[in-house]
Amino acid sequence: MKKYVAAIVVFFIVCMPFISIAHPGHGEHGGYTITHYFTEPMHAIAIALVLFVAIVFIRNHRRKRQSNENN
């Protein structure tokens, strides 16, 4: 479990320059709006990627735990 967390942290640290690309939309339309994070493709892709990794991690962890309980 600790290896997975460490790998994910290292992955995000290494990819941070690529993830944090500046783009228009921040501060426009009267300041901060939460809709920007759901409508802007750069944010939507990052959110989808994080959700996908979390789902895969949780499924693998549950499968491993169930196989250990059955043995």
C-alpha positions as CSV (number, residue, x, y, z in Angstrom):
1,M,0.0,0.0,0.0
2,K,2.8,2.4,0.9
3,K,4.5,1.6,-2.5
4,Y,1.3,2.7,-4.4
5,V,1.0,5.9,-2.5
6,A,4.7,6.7,-3.0
7,A,4.5,5.9,-6.7
8,I,1.4,8.2,-7.1
9,V,3.1,11.0,-5.2
10,V,6.3,10.7,-7.3
11,F,4.2,10.5,-10.5
12,F,2.4,13.8,-9.7
13,I,5.6,15.5,-8.7
14,V,7.3,14.5,-11.9
15,C,4.2,15.5,-14.0
16,M,3.5,18.8,-12.2
17,P,5.1,21.0,-14.8
18,F,2.9,19.4,-17.5
19,I,-0.2,19.5,-15.4
20,S,0.1,23.1,-14.4
21,I,0.0,24.7,-17.8
22,A,-1.5,28.2,-17.6
23,H,-4.6,28.9,-19.7
24,P,-7.2,31.6,-20.0
25,G,-10.3,31.5,-17.8
26,H,-9.0,32.1,-14.3
27,G,-10.3,35.3,-12.8
28,E,-12.5,36.1,-15.8
29,H,-16.3,36.5,-15.7
30,G,-16.4,38.3,-12.3
31,G,-13.7,36.3,-10.5
32,Y,-13.5,32.8,-9.3
33,T,-16.2,30.4,-10.6
34,I,-16.4,26.7,-9.9
35,T,-18.0,26.1,-13.3
36,H,-14.6,26.8,-14.9
37,Y,-13.2,23.7,-13.4
38,F,-15.9,21.5,-14.9
39,T,-16.2,23.2,-18.3
40,E,-12.5,23.7,-19.1
41,P,-11.1,20.6,-20.8
42,M,-7.7,20.8,-19.1
43,H,-9.4,20.6,-15.7
44,A,-11.9,18.0,-16.8
45,I,-9.2,15.7,-18.1
46,A,-7.2,16.0,-14.9
47,I,-10.3,15.3,-12.8
48,A,-11.2,12.3,-14.9
49,L,-7.6,11.0,-14.7
50,V,-7.5,11.3,-10.9
51,L,-10.9,9.6,-10.6
52,F,-9.8,6.8,-12.9
53,V,-6.6,6.2,-10.9
54,A,-8.5,6.3,-7.6
55,I,-11.1,3.8,-8.9
56,V,-8.5,1.4,-10.2
57,F,-6.5,1.6,-6.9
58,I,-9.6,1.0,-4.8
59,R,-10.8,-2.0,-6.9
60,N,-7.3,-3.6,-6.8
61,H,-7.1,-3.0,-3.1
62,R,-10.6,-4.6,-2.5
63,R,-9.8,-7.6,-4.7
64,K,-6.5,-8.2,-2.8
65,R,-8.2,-7.9,0.5
66,Q,-11.0,-10.3,-0.5
67,S,-8.6,-12.9,-1.8
68,N,-6.7,-12.7,1.5
69,E,-9.9,-13.2,3.5
70,N,-10.9,-16.2,1.3
71,N,-7.5,-17.9,1.9
